[in-house]
């Protein structure tokens, strides 16, 4: 009886390990594909003067840079948890704070992009003087400064935690955002700030959309330009919703963990991670890469070149292996 129980336990452990390896491989492969698309898009936006000297492309670059960095950091934390590698509190705090910083850049950049489209439609004669490269750069710096100030406040709140009472700075749990909420004040501040951020961003983007719709009915407005701007702002609303979805990942995971077994929780966690963390960070590149004719032409060129190089590299590796064997 004891041997049968031991055999069943080994089978269960082996199956759980196999599933973990399979899910982590699929998740990592998906992340690599998304990162490749985003990095190609970033390279595209720096490859031509028209992209570097146009405000909306500069804002798009900032959005994609934040999303790509957030995706890479999230995948790093995911791999560390899968490999059961624990970090020290300072290292984990640094990674979590960087992840929080980049995640807050996205909604604020979407607000800037929405305001730029609003000015382009409602004030077309003043658009060139209001939305300049210099003003756009200052706006981007302001976004990063505001988000960095929020991170500084989070660090100050963490200093209230009695780290001296810990036996060691080595963490016992895997590094994630929830672990770094070491006090009720930090947790409350995070929820309050996140709510304020997305409500404010939602109001700004929605107001810009309504303003463009009202302007579209005016006889003096270019109907085609207004229609295009309205569609763009509608996509910004969708993107803001996708950014918001990442904030409900952890609460949803906590709620699910109370109702399912650990093995089922691991499966659900992988699905939620891809749907709410990875996929939204890649959709910006896909949306703009497909909608904008100028971007689409250049991006397809670089994607095809990248795939060709990968194909050639794979052929060379196979050729080397064949000659060695």
LINTADA-V421944 format. One record per residue. RES is the residue in one small letter. PHI is phi in whole degrees, -180 to 180 (999 if undefined). PSI is psi in radians with two decimals (none if undefined). D_CENTER is the distance of its C-alpha to the mean C-alpha in Angstrom with 2 decimals. Layout:
res = (RES & RES)
phi = (PHI & PHI)
psi = (PSI & PSI)
d_center = (D_CENTER & D_CENTER)
//
This chain:
res = (x & x & x & x & x & x & x & x & x & x & x & x & x & x & x & x & x & x & x & x & x & x & x & x & x & x & x & x & x & x & x & x & x & x & x & x & x & x & x & x & x & x & x & x & x & x & x & x & x & x & x & x & x & x & x & x & x & x & x & x & x & x & x & x & x & x & x & x & x & x & x & x & x & x & x & x & x & x & x & x & x & x & x & x & x & x & x & x & x & x & x & x & x & x & x & x & x & x & x & x & x & x & x & x & x & x & x & x & x & x & x & x & x & x & x & x & x & x & x & x & x & x & x & x & x & x & x & x & x & x & x & x & x & x & x & x & x & x & x & x & x & x & x & x & x & x & x & x & x & x & x & x & x & x & x & x & x & x & x & x & x & x & x & x & x & x & x & x & x & x & x & x & x & x & x & x & x & x & x & x & x & x & x & x & x & x & x & x & x & x & x & x & x & x & x & x & x & x & x & x & x & x & x & x & x & x & x & x & x & x & x & x & x & x & x & x & x & x & x & x & x & x & x & x & x & x & x & x & x & x & x & x & x & x & x & x & x & x & x & x & x & x & x & x & x & x & x & x & x & x & x & x & x & x & x & x & x & x & x & x & x & x & x & x & x & x & x & x & x & x & x & x & x & x & x & x & x & x & x & x & x & x & x & x & x & x & x & x & x & x & x & x & x & x & x & x & x & x & x & x & x & x & x & x & x & x & x & x & x & x & x & x & x & x & x & x & x & x & x & x & x & x & x & x & x)
phi = (999 & -66 & -65 & -66 & -65 & -64 & -65 & -64 & -65 & -64 & -64 & -65 & -64 & -63 & -66 & -64 & -66 & -64 & -66 & -64 & -64 & -65 & -65 & -67 & -67 & -64 & -65 & -65 & -63 & -62 & -63 & -63 & -64 & -64 & -64 & -62 & -65 & -66 & -66 & -65 & -66 & -62 & -64 & -61 & -72 & -110 & -90 & -125 & -59 & -63 & -78 & -76 & -113 & -116 & -61 & -68 & -76 & -64 & -65 & -64 & -60 & -63 & -63 & -68 & -62 & -64 & -64 & -67 & -64 & -62 & -63 & -64 & -66 & -63 & -68 & -62 & -64 & -65 & -65 & -63 & -70 & -65 & -81 & 58 & -102 & -98 & -115 & -83 & -59 & -63 & -67 & -63 & -62 & -64 & -65 & -67 & -66 & -65 & -65 & -66 & -61 & -69 & -70 & -84 & -67 & -59 & -63 & -68 & -68 & -62 & -63 & -61 & -66 & -68 & -65 & -64 & -69 & -63 & -66 & -63 & -90 & -84 & -133 & -63 & -74 & -104 & -60 & -66 & -88 & -84 & -95 & -106 & -62 & -64 & -64 & -64 & -62 & -65 & -64 & -64 & -62 & -64 & -62 & -66 & -66 & -64 & -68 & -67 & -62 & -63 & -64 & -63 & -64 & -63 & -65 & -62 & -66 & -69 & -67 & -73 & -73 & -76 & -63 & -66 & -81 & -76 & -66 & -154 & -78 & -70 & -76 & -92 & -103 & -75 & -72 & -158 & -64 & -67 & -63 & -83 & -86 & -84 & -150 & -67 & -66 & -62 & -65 & -66 & -63 & -62 & -66 & -66 & -67 & -62 & -63 & -62 & -62 & -78 & -67 & -64 & -64 & -63 & -65 & -65 & -68 & -66 & -64 & -63 & -64 & -65 & -62 & -69 & -63 & -67 & -67 & -65 & -84 & -76 & -70 & -88 & -95 & -68 & -63 & -65 & -65 & -66 & -64 & -65 & -65 & -64 & -64 & -64 & -67 & -63 & -66 & -63 & -63 & -63 & -62 & -65 & -63 & -67 & -64 & -67 & -61 & -67 & -77 & -96 & -63 & -66 & -58 & -66 & -65 & -65 & -65 & -68 & -63 & -82 & -119 & -129 & -75 & -65 & -66 & -67 & -63 & -63 & -64 & -65 & -61 & -66 & -66 & -64 & -64 & -68 & -74 & -103 & -110 & -79 & -59 & -59 & -75 & -100 & -67 & -59 & -64 & -67 & -61 & -75 & -65 & -88 & -82 & -88 & -63 & -65 & -67 & -59 & -62 & -71 & -66 & -60 & -61 & -71 & -62 & -65 & -64 & -64 & -66 & -65 & -64 & -63 & -64 & -66 & -63 & -63 & -65 & -65 & -65 & -63 & -65 & -65 & -62 & -66 & -69 & -69 & -70)
psi = (-0.70 & -0.70 & -0.65 & -0.73 & -0.72 & -0.71 & -0.72 & -0.70 & -0.75 & -0.67 & -0.74 & -0.75 & -0.75 & -0.70 & -0.72 & -0.69 & -0.71 & -0.75 & -0.68 & -0.75 & -0.72 & -0.84 & -0.73 & -0.61 & -0.79 & -0.73 & -0.77 & -0.69 & -0.73 & -0.74 & -0.70 & -0.69 & -0.80 & -0.72 & -0.68 & -0.74 & -0.80 & -0.73 & -0.64 & -0.69 & -0.73 & -0.75 & -0.66 & -0.75 & -0.17 & 0.04 & -0.38 & 2.50 & -0.57 & -0.54 & -0.66 & -0.33 & 0.23 & 2.26 & -0.76 & -0.51 & -0.58 & -0.75 & -0.68 & -0.70 & -0.76 & -0.72 & -0.81 & -0.64 & -0.79 & -0.77 & -0.72 & -0.74 & -0.74 & -0.73 & -0.77 & -0.74 & -0.71 & -0.72 & -0.63 & -0.82 & -0.63 & -0.78 & -0.67 & -0.70 & -0.68 & -0.70 & 0.01 & 0.77 & 2.12 & 2.62 & 3.03 & 2.79 & -0.73 & -0.74 & -0.77 & -0.72 & -0.68 & -0.81 & -0.74 & -0.72 & -0.68 & -0.70 & -0.73 & -0.69 & -0.86 & -0.55 & -0.46 & -0.34 & -0.65 & -0.96 & -0.62 & -0.65 & -0.63 & -0.61 & -0.79 & -0.73 & -0.65 & -0.73 & -0.62 & -0.73 & -0.62 & -0.79 & -0.66 & -0.60 & -0.80 & -0.46 & 1.11 & -0.57 & -0.40 & -0.01 & -0.74 & -0.52 & -0.48 & -0.88 & 1.45 & 2.92 & -0.68 & -0.83 & -0.65 & -0.75 & -0.70 & -0.69 & -0.72 & -0.75 & -0.67 & -0.70 & -0.81 & -0.65 & -0.75 & -0.76 & -0.64 & -0.62 & -0.70 & -0.71 & -0.67 & -0.70 & -0.70 & -0.69 & -0.73 & -0.70 & -0.59 & -0.45 & -0.33 & -0.27 & 2.34 & 1.34 & -0.46 & -0.39 & -0.18 & 2.52 & -0.61 & 2.69 & -0.10 & 2.23 & 2.56 & -0.43 & 2.93 & 2.61 & 2.19 & 3.07 & -0.68 & -0.61 & -0.55 & -0.01 & 1.43 & -0.04 & 2.86 & -0.55 & -0.75 & -0.75 & -0.76 & -0.73 & -0.72 & -0.78 & -0.74 & -0.77 & -0.75 & -0.75 & -0.79 & -0.74 & -0.86 & -0.52 & -0.79 & -0.79 & -0.69 & -0.73 & -0.75 & -0.81 & -0.74 & -0.70 & -0.69 & -0.70 & -0.76 & -0.72 & -0.68 & -0.67 & -0.71 & -0.73 & -0.51 & -0.42 & -0.16 & 2.50 & -0.41 & -0.04 & 2.46 & 1.96 & -0.74 & -0.75 & -0.71 & -0.70 & -0.75 & -0.73 & -0.66 & -0.73 & -0.69 & -0.76 & -0.60 & -0.67 & -0.61 & -0.65 & -0.76 & -0.76 & -0.67 & -0.68 & -0.67 & -0.68 & -0.66 & -0.54 & -0.54 & -0.44 & -0.33 & 0.05 & -0.91 & -0.84 & -0.68 & -0.69 & -0.69 & -0.73 & -0.72 & -0.62 & -0.39 & -0.19 & -0.15 & 2.91 & 2.95 & -0.67 & -0.75 & -0.62 & -0.68 & -0.72 & -0.82 & -0.66 & -0.71 & -0.71 & -0.80 & -0.62 & -0.77 & -0.76 & -0.68 & -0.32 & -0.94 & -0.93 & -0.82 & -0.52 & -0.27 & -0.34 & -0.52 & -0.78 & -0.73 & -0.74 & -0.92 & -0.56 & -0.55 & -0.56 & -0.69 & 2.09 & -0.71 & -0.80 & -0.75 & -0.76 & -0.82 & -0.70 & -0.73 & -0.68 & -0.85 & -0.63 & -0.76 & -0.69 & -0.73 & -0.74 & -0.63 & -0.74 & -0.71 & -0.70 & -0.75 & -0.72 & -0.73 & -0.69 & -0.70 & -0.69 & -0.79 & -0.67 & -0.69 & -0.76 & -0.69 & -0.70 & -0.60 & -0.73 & none)
d_center = (50.77 & 48.96 & 48.27 & 46.91 & 44.55 & 43.42 & 42.89 & 40.85 & 38.67 & 38.12 & 37.27 & 34.69 & 33.12 & 33.16 & 31.58 & 28.80 & 28.19 & 28.27 & 25.74 & 23.39 & 23.79 & 23.36 & 20.17 & 18.60 & 19.81 & 18.44 & 14.96 & 15.06 & 16.53 & 13.88 & 11.16 & 13.68 & 14.17 & 10.61 & 10.56 & 14.02 & 13.26 & 10.63 & 13.09 & 15.90 & 14.55 & 14.18 & 17.67 & 18.93 & 18.08 & 20.08 & 22.86 & 24.86 & 26.39 & 25.68 & 21.91 & 22.39 & 24.91 & 23.40 & 21.50 & 19.18 & 18.16 & 17.69 & 15.35 & 13.43 & 13.33 & 12.00 & 9.13 & 8.39 & 9.17 & 6.81 & 3.70 & 6.15 & 7.24 & 4.66 & 5.01 & 8.57 & 9.24 & 8.36 & 10.54 & 13.06 & 13.54 & 13.90 & 16.48 & 18.27 & 18.74 & 19.95 & 22.32 & 23.42 & 23.02 & 23.26 & 22.59 & 24.39 & 23.26 & 22.80 & 20.60 & 18.45 & 18.35 & 17.26 & 14.27 & 13.30 & 13.95 & 11.86 & 8.80 & 10.00 & 10.73 & 7.51 & 6.04 & 9.41 & 9.52 & 7.64 & 10.42 & 13.03 & 12.54 & 12.84 & 16.01 & 17.33 & 16.88 & 18.67 & 21.39 & 21.93 & 22.65 & 24.82 & 26.85 & 27.24 & 28.83 & 30.66 & 31.83 & 32.08 & 34.93 & 33.15 & 29.72 & 30.67 & 31.88 & 29.11 & 26.03 & 26.87 & 24.92 & 26.20 & 25.16 & 21.69 & 21.39 & 22.74 & 20.31 & 17.30 & 19.14 & 19.77 & 16.15 & 15.48 & 18.82 & 18.25 & 15.01 & 16.93 & 19.85 & 18.00 & 17.00 & 20.68 & 21.87 & 19.95 & 21.62 & 24.95 & 24.66 & 24.09 & 27.29 & 29.31 & 28.76 & 31.94 & 30.62 & 34.28 & 35.19 & 32.97 & 34.89 & 32.22 & 28.81 & 27.80 & 25.51 & 26.92 & 23.69 & 20.54 & 17.93 & 15.24 & 14.31 & 17.38 & 19.77 & 19.31 & 20.52 & 24.03 & 25.81 & 26.13 & 25.66 & 22.21 & 21.21 & 22.83 & 21.30 & 17.71 & 18.51 & 20.46 & 17.99 & 15.09 & 17.70 & 19.02 & 15.79 & 14.88 & 18.59 & 19.18 & 16.34 & 17.58 & 21.11 & 20.48 & 18.80 & 21.43 & 24.21 & 23.35 & 23.44 & 26.78 & 28.14 & 27.51 & 29.18 & 32.13 & 32.42 & 32.41 & 35.66 & 37.35 & 39.90 & 38.97 & 35.33 & 34.35 & 33.60 & 31.60 & 29.39 & 28.94 & 28.11 & 25.45 & 23.94 & 24.12 & 22.23 & 19.50 & 19.27 & 19.27 & 16.18 & 14.58 & 15.68 & 14.11 & 10.68 & 11.27 & 12.29 & 9.26 & 7.27 & 10.42 & 10.45 & 8.11 & 10.89 & 13.58 & 12.57 & 14.78 & 17.60 & 17.87 & 18.09 & 20.75 & 22.65 & 22.74 & 23.87 & 26.98 & 28.17 & 27.64 & 28.70 & 26.66 & 26.67 & 25.44 & 22.75 & 21.39 & 21.31 & 19.58 & 17.01 & 16.06 & 15.92 & 13.82 & 11.31 & 11.06 & 11.30 & 9.11 & 6.31 & 6.55 & 8.16 & 6.38 & 3.82 & 7.42 & 9.49 & 9.53 & 11.27 & 13.46 & 14.42 & 15.53 & 16.82 & 19.05 & 20.15 & 21.09 & 24.23 & 24.09 & 20.59 & 21.36 & 24.56 & 23.25 & 20.11 & 22.34 & 24.73 & 22.36 & 20.87 & 24.48 & 25.51 & 22.83 & 23.88 & 27.48 & 27.08 & 25.51 & 28.42 & 30.94 & 29.63 & 29.83 & 33.35 & 34.41 & 33.28 & 35.17 & 38.13 & 38.24 & 38.13 & 40.90 & 43.08 & 42.70 & 43.67)
//
